[in-house]
Amino acid sequence: MDYTLPIKNESDYEKASERAEELMGAKPGTAGKKELDQLLKALKAYEDDFVNMLRGYSAD
């Protein structure tokens, strides 16, 4: 695993995105599917935080 959770920076985001792409199509009930689900939640959280940060800048 070359990424860390939670995702804290762009480098981690890129690594996690690459890994998620590798795991796409993992079968339900497998370790790969569990890892994919965790990655997708972490990626979404990072993206949401990033968007909120940008909104904060535009409000000024």
C-alpha positions in Angstrom: 0.0 0.0 0.0 1.7 3.2 -1.2 -1.0 5.6 0.1 -2.1 6.6 3.5 -5.6 7.0 4.9 -7.0 9.5 5.6 -5.7 11.3 2.5 -4.0 14.5 3.5 -2.3 15.8 0.4 -2.2 15.7 -3.4 0.5 13.0 -3.5 -1.6 10.6 -1.3 -4.7 11.5 -3.4 -2.9 10.5 -6.6 -1.6 7.3 -5.2 -5.0 6.3 -3.8 -6.7 7.2 -7.1 -4.2 4.9 -9.0 -4.8 2.1 -6.5 -8.6 2.5 -6.8 -8.4 2.2 -10.5 -6.4 -1.0 -10.1 -9.1 -2.4 -7.9 -12.1 -1.5 -10.0 -14.1 -4.6 -10.8 -13.1 -6.3 -7.5 -15.7 -8.9 -6.6 -18.0 -8.4 -3.6 -16.8 -10.1 -0.4 -13.1 -9.9 -1.4 -10.3 -8.1 0.3 -9.9 -6.0 -2.9 -13.5 -4.9 -2.7 -13.1 -3.9 0.9 -10.0 -1.9 0.1 -11.7 -0.3 -2.9 -14.7 0.8 -0.7 -12.3 2.3 1.9 -10.4 4.1 -0.8 -13.5 5.5 -2.5 -14.7 6.9 0.9 -11.3 8.5 1.6 -11.1 10.0 -1.9 -14.6 11.4 -1.6 -13.8 12.9 1.8 -10.6 14.5 0.4 -12.5 15.9 -2.6 -15.3 17.3 -0.4 -12.7 19.0 1.9 -10.9 20.5 -1.2 -14.2 21.9 -2.6 -15.1 23.3 0.8 -11.7 25.0 1.0 -12.2 26.5 -2.5 -15.6 27.8 -1.5 -14.1 29.4 1.5 -11.7 31.3 -0.6 -14.4 32.5 -3.0 -16.5 33.9 -0.2 -13.9 36.5 0.6 
